[in-house]
Amino acid sequence: MRAGTRAVQFAREDARGPDCERSRAVRAVQIDPARPLGHSNPMDHRLDLSGLKCPLPVLRSRKRLRAMAPGEELDVVCTDPMSAIDIPNMVRELGDELIEQRAEGGRLSFRIRKAST
């Protein structure tokens, strides 16, 4: 593992259940030593929802957006093809702004700006 990178392990329960080996994932997270942990930065709002099926990408995105301050941006990455329809509709219903939507190699990515209330 490279310097400045820390392995973070988390468990994700899905339809296969919590005991399935495929429900666990290990991700490498880039750590910036100049920035203290816990520092809130608008660009820190990222959700990797790869592997989750409808309606989970929308539900988790909505939950994160509700916790954010107006003007902050959220980057969402997912693999569920229905997210291409569901997430833009959710953004429209919430009154937030969809800044960017991309599809690359089976992965969909969205950048959403939280509207001022």
Secondary structure, DSSP 8 states (H G I E B T S, - for coil): --TTEEEEEEE---TT-TT-GGGEEEEEEE--TTS-TT---GGG-EEEETT--TTHHHHHHHHHHHHS-TT-EEEEEE--TTHHHHHHHHHHHHT-EEEEEEEETTEEEEEEE----
